Amino acid sequence: MKAPASASAPGSAAEPPEPRWLTQEEQRVWRSFMEGVTLLDDHLDRQLQRDAGMPHVYYGLLVKLAEAPRRRLRMTELAMLAKITRSRLSHAIARLEKNGWVHREDCPDDKRGQFAVLTDQGYEVLRQTAPGHVEAVRQAVFDRLTPEQQKSLGEIMRIIAEGLQPAEAGADLPWLR
């Protein structure tokens, strides 16, 4: 996309700098990336809805809880691990509680804090759903890439993720909202 003609008055003191427009190759890469991410997310959502009646983000929450000691995490930590807002997490946990897959417990050390706990029923749903989900991921991503491409993809995504999670205080991160 080319920059629109400047609307600034002639001779204005401080014109904003010209944006660093994407080159044609950068636009091609960006659009391919966005198409791939969108289609992959849709593919995995459809598979999980069909097999377990849950969206991909809910499956990810169950996995995080299953991997945690005693299958429990503080809600704030779970939001950070899932890279989602606290509001979205609260809504998701409420739905998972309705299904009997998760329950909340008050934190004994912090009256405002809560734990999300994976129930035995939730663990069983995850155990039954995991093989189909792993196959969907393998078929959609890993079977299409060489080992070298897989390594490159992992490195690239790690660099992007790290760059979007600044360590300084006041960073605008989803789990802090």
C-alpha positions as CSV (number, residue, x, y, z in Angstrom):
1,M,0.0,0.0,0.0
2,K,1.4,3.4,-0.9
3,A,1.1,6.4,1.4
4,P,-1.8,8.7,0.8
5,A,-1.0,12.3,-0.3
6,S,-0.1,14.4,2.7
7,A,-3.0,16.4,4.1
8,S,-0.7,18.7,6.1
9,A,-0.8,22.4,5.4
10,P,2.1,23.6,3.3
11,G,5.0,24.7,5.5
12,S,3.6,23.0,8.6
13,A,6.4,22.7,11.2
14,A,6.3,19.1,12.1
15,E,5.1,16.7,9.4
16,P,5.0,13.1,10.6
17,P,7.7,10.8,9.2
18,E,6.8,8.7,6.3
19,P,5.6,5.2,7.4
20,R,7.9,2.3,6.7
21,W,5.6,0.7,4.2
22,L,6.0,-3.0,3.5
23,T,7.7,-4.1,0.4
24,Q,5.8,-6.3,-2.0
25,E,7.8,-9.3,-0.7
26,E,7.0,-8.3,2.9
27,Q,3.3,-7.9,2.1
28,R,3.4,-11.4,0.5
29,V,5.0,-12.9,3.6
30,W,2.7,-11.1,6.0
31,R,-0.5,-12.1,4.1
32,S,0.7,-15.7,3.8
33,F,1.4,-15.7,7.5
34,M,-2.1,-14.3,8.4
35,E,-3.9,-16.7,6.0
36,G,-2.0,-19.6,7.5
37,V,-2.7,-18.6,11.1
38,T,-6.4,-18.0,10.4
39,L,-6.9,-21.2,8.5
40,L,-5.0,-23.2,11.1
41,D,-7.0,-21.8,14.0
42,D,-10.2,-22.5,12.1
43,H,-9.1,-26.1,11.3
44,L,-8.2,-26.8,14.9
45,D,-11.4,-25.2,16.2
46,R,-13.5,-27.3,13.9
47,Q,-11.7,-30.5,14.8
48,L,-12.1,-29.8,18.6
49,Q,-15.7,-28.7,18.2
50,R,-16.5,-31.9,16.3
51,D,-14.6,-34.2,18.6
52,A,-15.2,-32.6,22.1
53,G,-17.6,-29.7,21.7
54,M,-15.0,-27.1,22.7
55,P,-13.0,-24.4,21.0
56,H,-9.2,-24.6,20.6
57,V,-8.6,-22.0,23.4
58,Y,-10.5,-24.2,25.9
59,Y,-8.5,-27.2,24.9
60,G,-5.3,-25.2,25.5
61,L,-6.6,-24.3,29.0
62,L,-7.2,-28.0,29.8
63,V,-3.7,-28.9,28.6
64,K,-2.1,-26.2,30.8
65,L,-4.0,-27.4,33.8
66,A,-3.2,-31.1,33.1
67,E,0.5,-30.2,33.0
68,A,0.4,-28.2,36.2
69,P,1.3,-29.7,39.6
70,R,-1.9,-31.2,41.2
71,R,-3.7,-30.1,37.9
72,R,-4.3,-26.6,39.3
73,L,-3.1,-23.1,38.5
74,R,-3.9,-19.6,39.8
75,M,-6.2,-17.9,37.4
76,T,-3.7,-15.1,36.8
77,E,-0.9,-17.6,35.9
78,L,-3.3,-19.5,33.7
79,A,-4.2,-16.3,31.8
80,M,-0.5,-15.6,31.3
81,L,0.3,-19.1,30.1
82,A,-2.7,-19.0,27.7
83,K,-1.8,-15.5,26.5
84,I,-5.4,-14.3,27.0
85,T,-7.2,-11.6,28.9
86,R,-8.4,-12.3,32.4
87,S,-12.0,-11.5,31.2
88,R,-11.7,-14.1,28.4
89,L,-10.2,-16.6,30.9
90,S,-13.0,-16.0,33.4
91,H,-15.7,-16.6,30.7
92,A,-13.9,-19.8,29.5
93,I,-13.5,-21.2,33.0
94,A,-17.2,-20.6,33.6
95,R,-18.1,-22.6,30.5
96,L,-15.6,-25.4,31.5
97,E,-17.1,-25.4,35.0
98,K,-20.6,-25.9,33.5
99,N,-19.3,-28.9,31.6
100,G,-17.8,-30.3,34.9
101,W,-14.3,-30.2,33.4
102,V,-12.9,-27.5,35.8
103,H,-13.8,-26.1,39.1
104,R,-12.5,-23.0,41.0
105,E,-11.0,-22.9,44.5
106,D,-10.3,-19.9,46.6
107,C,-6.7,-19.2,47.2
108,P,-5.9,-19.6,51.0
109,D,-3.1,-17.1,50.8
110,D,-4.9,-14.4,48.9
111,K,-8.6,-13.7,49.5
112,R,-9.0,-12.3,46.0
113,G,-7.1,-15.1,44.2
114,Q,-8.6,-18.2,42.8
115,F,-7.3,-21.5,41.4
116,A,-8.6,-23.3,38.3
117,V,-8.5,-27.0,38.9
118,L,-8.9,-29.7,36.2
119,T,-11.4,-32.3,37.4
120,D,-11.2,-36.0,36.7
121,Q,-13.9,-35.6,34.2
122,G,-12.0,-32.8,32.4
123,Y,-8.9,-34.9,32.4
124,E,-10.7,-37.8,30.8
125,V,-12.2,-35.5,28.1
126,L,-8.7,-34.2,27.4
127,R,-7.3,-37.8,27.3
128,Q,-9.9,-38.9,24.8
129,T,-9.6,-35.7,22.7
130,A,-5.8,-35.5,22.6
131,P,-5.1,-38.2,19.9
132,G,-7.4,-36.6,17.4
133,H,-6.1,-33.1,18.1
134,V,-2.5,-34.2,17.8
135,E,-3.3,-35.9,14.5
136,A,-5.0,-32.6,13.3
137,V,-1.9,-30.6,14.3
138,R,0.5,-33.1,12.7
139,Q,-1.5,-33.2,9.5
140,A,-1.9,-29.5,9.2
141,V,1.7,-28.4,10.2
142,F,4.4,-31.0,10.8
143,D,3.6,-33.4,7.9
144,R,3.9,-30.4,5.5
145,L,7.3,-29.2,6.7
146,T,10.8,-30.7,6.6
147,P,12.6,-31.0,9.9
148,E,14.7,-27.9,8.9
149,Q,11.5,-25.9,8.2
150,Q,10.0,-27.1,11.5
151,K,13.1,-25.9,13.4
152,S,13.0,-22.5,11.5
153,L,9.3,-22.1,12.2
154,G,9.9,-22.7,16.0
155,E,12.8,-20.2,16.1
156,I,10.8,-17.6,14.2
157,M,7.7,-17.9,16.3
158,R,9.8,-17.8,19.5
159,I,11.5,-14.5,18.3
160,I,8.1,-13.0,17.5
161,A,6.5,-14.1,20.8
162,E,9.5,-12.8,22.9
163,G,9.4,-9.5,21.1
164,L,5.7,-9.1,21.9
165,Q,6.2,-9.8,25.6
166,P,8.4,-7.0,26.9
167,A,9.6,-7.6,30.5
168,E,9.3,-3.9,31.6
169,A,6.6,-2.9,34.0
170,G,3.5,-1.4,32.4
171,A,3.7,-3.5,29.3
172,D,0.3,-3.9,27.6
173,L,-0.1,-7.7,27.7
174,P,-3.4,-9.6,27.5
175,W,-3.1,-11.3,30.9
176,L,-2.6,-7.9,32.6
177,R,-5.9,-6.6,31.2
